Amino acid sequence: MRTRLSRLVAAALAATSTLLPVAGIGAATPPAASATTPGVLGPDFLWGVAASGFQSEGHSADSNWLRYIEANPDWDRYAQAIDFRSRYPNDIALAAGLGVKVFRVGLEWARLQPTPDRWDEAGFAFYDDLIATIVQAGMRPMLTLDHWVYPGWAAARGGWRNPGIVEDWLANMRMVVDRYAGLNPLWVTVNEPVAYIMHEVRQNDQNPEEMLDRVAAVHNGAYDYIHQVQPGAQVTSNVGYVAGAETRVNGPLIERIGAKLDFIGVDYYFGLQSDDAETVAQADGSVPPPVGMWDLPVRPEGIYYALQHYSRQFPDKPLWIVENGMPTEDGKPRADGYTRSDHLRDTVYWIQRAKADGMNIIGYNYWSLTDNYEWGSYTPRFGLYTVDVLSDPTLARRPTEAVDTYRQIVTANGLPASYRPVRGPSECHLVDPPASCDSPVTVD
């Protein structure tokens, strides 16, 4: 399998080099107004879909999250998630059928290094073929090194409470980067670190400040190593944006890693979750506890302020929406009638507004291609394709109405200038204060 992977490198580089020119992604100057048709994001915009390893793969090795599920009997059992491990060729084909240019996926450390002294060649072989399949389908892989899951043996040592996890993590990272850097992937080091930390606080009695320092250390170490092995690499750690409290919640992380981000990866889901400042300050990034996620406030215009926040903090770095989507309860229609297609179009409208206002936005990943295991529950459904894990033993992928919607958006590279949102802007204090009240945006 390693030999097969090596043979794919040259073809993969040729296939991906036209998707994301190394010189272009880091351009400090936003494109001139004439370069982008009004209301359209342009032919170079990088549309994508996103998934994680543990949430989708099934057949998982011993890990901290399998242990957390065992310790929480009221959570849904993991079973085989949506069995992405067996069905990835079909799922990748579904993504390619949307016309997207990027497929984000996680590589599970627990699968690759089942014991402290052994990496598993069969585990790597799975990812060899998965990544090769993405490339052969005409998409560029965006590889996440850590999406909140680590091996059971690392959990037995205390997880992130053990200072030795930093070097253990970096050792696995080096194995992964050495193997796949030649395929020219994009890299996400650690997914939504603050949300990760809060899960570890709840499930593993983690000291948050201590883990923050250690996560920053692995990001910064990974950034340096990736750039040594893959010149011109593009590396980020995506933040789960917290409306009304972003500086307080993710600010300490950004202080530690901001100098080592090639682009700013932003995950945006919800508006202000509470009028109470203390409640907001304790929010788990963009991934609240699963029960009732579908009732959280959906304010698509808030993505404009999330992008504005980071465009002002990092005016020389491009922005990428690494995750965005809308949960529903078991795939049922929302009580307010707002559909996944409505939300997708409205969100793209505000992204286009942000780009028209000079923000250097280069990509967007929809979360997620399919429904998956939302950290304790199968009830929240985010997928363009829905999967009834608890009631359908075939785990069939059934398209939602948003599949055609996203395909149309990708084909047109955005929405027509005549589009107006289904859901107009909310009262400014419910979106992302103070920014949403200091400089409110309106529908033209």
N, C-alpha and C positions, 0 to 999 in steps of 0.2 A: 504493500500500500504506500510506503514511503517513496518507493521508486516511481509509482504512478503519480504521486503528488509532485515530485520533482519535474516530471515531464509536463505537468500542467502549468508550471510557473511562467514560462515564456508566453504561452497562450493567454494566461490570465492577465499578465501585465498588458498585453496588447488589447485585451477586451475591456480592461478597466481604465486604461490611460485616457481614453476619450471622455470618461464620465466625470473626472474630477482633476483637471490640470493642477499640478503641484503649485504652480505660481499663482493660480487663480483663486484658490480657496482662501488664502491669507491676505488677499488684497485689502489694503487699508481704506481705499477710496471707494465709496459706493458707486455702482454703475450710474452713468449719466442718465438723465430722465429719458432721453431719446432711445436708450438701449433697450428699454422695456416698454412694450405696448401698454398704455393705460389700462389698468384693471387686470393685467396678466403678469405672471411672475417671470416669464421668459423661458427660452429653451434650455438655458443652463441651470435652471433650478433643479435641485436634487430631491425628487419625490421618493419616499420609501415606506416600508412597513417595519414593524418591530415585534420582537418576541424575546423571551428569556429562556434559559435552559431549563431550570427546575420546574418552572410553571407549566412548561409544555411537554417536555421530553417523556416523562414516565421512566420506568425501569431504572430508577435512580439508585446510586450507590449510597452507602451510609453517610449521612451528613447532619449538620446542625438542624436543618429544617425537618428532616424526617424525625428527629428526636423531639423537636418542638411539637410536631403534629401528634406524636405519641403521648406527649405530656398534656395535651389539650383535647380531652375526649369529646368536647362539644363542637370541635371543628369537623369539617368534612374530611373523610379519609382521603389520602392522596391517590390511592389506586395506581393508575398509570397516567394520570393527568389526561392530556388529549392524545397521548401516544405519538408525539412528534418524532420520537426516535425511530419508529417503524414507518411513519408516513411522511417523512420530510420531502421525498421527491415530489409527491403530489402537492404538498403545501407550498413548496417553492414554485411549482408550476402555476399554482393559483396566484401567487404574488407576481410572477412574470406576466400573467395574463392581465394584470392591472396596468402594466406598462411602467412600473416603478423602476428606478435606477439603483436603489439601495435596499438591502435586506439586512436588518440588524438581528443578531442572534448572540446568545451567551455561550461561553465554553465553561463547563462545570469542572471546577478544580477537584471535586469529590470523585468524579468519574476518571479523571486523568491520573490522580495520585491516590490510590486507595489505601496505601500504607505509607508511613513516613519515609521509608527507604526504597519505594518502588513506584515508578510511573508505569502506567498500563498501556502497552502498545495497542491493544484492542480499543481502548478508550480514545486514543489519538486517531486510530483508523476511522472511527465513526465521524469525527470532526473533519478528517481529511476528505471524506466523501461528501459530507454535508457542505463544506465550503466550496469544494470543486463543483458541486451541483449548482450552487448559487452563481458562481462565475460563469459556468457553461450556459446558464439561463439568461445571461446578459446583465446581471446585476453585480454591484460591488458589495462585498461583505463589510458590515460594520460589526466588529467583534467586541463583545463585552467580557472583560476578564473576571469581574466579580459582580454578580447580581444577587448578593446577600446570602450566598450558600458556600460553605466550606466543609472539608471532609470531617467525618465522624471522629477520626483520630485527633484532628485539631480541636474539635469540640471537647473531647475528653481531656485535653490539655488546658482547657479554659477558654478557648476561642480567642476573642480579641482582648480578654483580660490577661492573656499570656504575652509578654513582650516578645517572645520568640516567634509569634505568628508573623511578624513583619518579614523576617528573613525567610520563613517557610513560604509565605505568599510570593515574595520576590523570586524565590527559586522556581516555583511553578510558572510564574510569569515569564521568566527567561526561557523555559522550555517551550512555552506556547509561542512566544515572539520569534524565537529562532526557527520554529517550524513553519510559521505562516506569514512572516514578514514579506517573503518573496512574492506573495500573491497580492501585495499592495492594498491591504485592507485599511479601513478607518478603524480607530481604536477608541473604546470607552474603557477606562481603567476600572472605576468603581461606580456602580449605578446608585444614584440618589443617596449619597453618603449619610445625610442627616436622617432620612427615613430608615436607612440601614441601622444606624446607631440606636434609634429609638426602639426598633424591634429587638435589638440585642439588650437594651436596657430592660425591656419587659420580660424577655424570655431567658436571659442569661445573666441578669444582675450586673450588667456592664456599667462601668464608670464612663459617662458620655465624653467628658473632656479627654480622658485617657485614650479612648477609642478614636476620637477626632484627630489627635496627634498621630496615632498609628496609621489611620487611613490616609492622612495627608502624606505621611512618610512613604507609604507604598505607591501612592499616585506619583509623587515626585520622582521616586526611584524608577518606576515603570516608564515615565515620560523620558527620562534621560536614556534608559536602555533602548527603548523603542527607536529613538532618534539615532542611536549608534548603529543599530542593525538595519533600519529602514530609513535612509536619508530622505528628507521631504515628507516623512510621515505626518499624519494629522491625528492628534490625540486630544481627548477631552475627558472630563468626568461630569456627567450631566447632573444638574441640580433639580430637585423637585420644588418648583416655585411655590411659595406660600404667600398668597395675597394678603396685603396689610402688614406683613411681618418679615418680608424677605431679608432685609438687612440684618435683623436680629437672628433669624433662624439659620440662613445659609451664609451670612456675612463672615462668621469666624472661619468657616471652611474656605471661602474664597480668598481670605487674607493669607491662608497657608498655601494655596495651590494656584492662585490666579496668574502668577508669572509663568506657569507651566501648563498653559491651555492654548492649543492652537486655534480652537474655535470654542465658543461658549455654547454648551449643550443645555437647553432649557426644556424641562418637562412641565407642561401646563395642563391642568384639568379643571379646577374649581375657582370660583370667586371667594370673597371673604366668607369664612366658615362660621364666624361668630362676631357679634359686635363687642364681645368681651375680649380685651386685649390679652389677658392672661391665657385664655383658651387658645387664641390664635398663636401665641408664642410657643405653645407646646405642641402645635400641629406636627404630624409626621410627614413633612414634605407634602408631596402631592398624592400620597397613598394613605388615606385614613383607614381606620379599622373597617373590615369588609362589610359588616352588617349595616345596611342603610346607606351605602355609598351612592346608590341611585337617587337618594333624596338630597344629596348635597347640592349647593347652589351652582348651577351651570350658567356661567356668564361669559360667552365667547369673546366679548370685547376685551375681557381681561388679558387675553394673550397679547394685545397691543401694549399694555403697560408692562408686562413681563419682558417683552422684547425691548421696550424703551428703557427699562431699568438697566439692563445689561449693555445696551448700546451706549448709554451714557457712561457707565462705569468702565467699559472697555471699547472706546471708540475705534481702536485699530484692529479689533478682532471681529471676524464674521460670526453670525449667529445661526444656530441650527435647532429647530424644534425636534428634539430627539424622541419625545413621546407626547402624544395628545390624543384624546378620545373622550367618549362619554359612556358611562356604565348604565345598563338597564337591569332590572330585577328579573333574573331568569329569562331574559330576552323578551319580556312582556312589554307592550306599549307603555310609555310613560303616561301618567295621569294628565299631564298638561298637553299631551298630543305632540310634543316636540320629538322629532325623529332623529335617528343617527345621521341621515342625509341632511336634515335641516342644520344640525350642529356642525357637520363637516363643511357645508357651504358657508355658513356664517363665520366659522373660524377662519377659513381661507380668505373671506372678505377682509377680515381685520389684519391678517398677515399681509395682504396686498396693500392695505392702507399704511401699515407700518413701513413697508418697503418704499412706497411712494413718498413717505415722509423722510426718506434717507437712511433708514436702518438697513444694514448690510446682512440680509437674511438669505441664506444660501440653500437651506434644505428643510424638509419636513418629513417626519416618520409618523404614520398612523399607528397608534396602539389600540388594538393589535390586529394582526392578520386573522387570528382565530380567538375564540374564547379560550380561557386557560384557568389554572388554579390560582386564585387571587389570595394567596397567603392565608389559608384557613377556610376558604369557601369557594364553591363553584357558582354561587348565586349571582355575583356581579358579572355581567356580560359586557365585554368591550369589543368583541370580535366583529370584523367585517363579515366573517363567516362564523356562524354560531355552531356550537357543539354541545349537545345535551349529555354531559358526562354521566349524570346520575340516573338518567332514564333511557339512554340509547346505547346499548352495548356495542353497536357498530361504530360509534363515535363519528358518525357522518358529518361532513362539513356542509352546512346549508347556508347559501348566500343570503345575507340581509339585503335590503334595498340599497344600502350604502355601497355595495360592490360596484354597481353601475355608476353611481354618483362619483365615486373616487376615480374610476376609470375615465369618466368624462373630464374630470378636473385635470387629471394627469395628461390626458391627450391634448387638452387645450392649454396646458401650462398655466392653469388658473381659471378664474371666473370672468365673464364679460364685465366690462365697466358698468353696464346697466344693472347688475345684480344689486339688490338691497336685502339686508338680513331679514330672516323670518322673525327673529327675536331682536328687538331693538335694545339699545343700551339701558341698563338698570340705573337706579339712583346711584350717584357716584359713591356714596359712603358704603355701598354694598359690593363694590367691585374690587378696588385695590387702593384704598386711601393711604396716604394723602394724595398720591399722584393722580388718581382718577378724579379727584375733586379740584386739584390745583390746575389741571389742564385737561378738562373733560373732552372726549372725542364724541362727535355726533355723526349720524348718518347723513351723508351729503344729499 
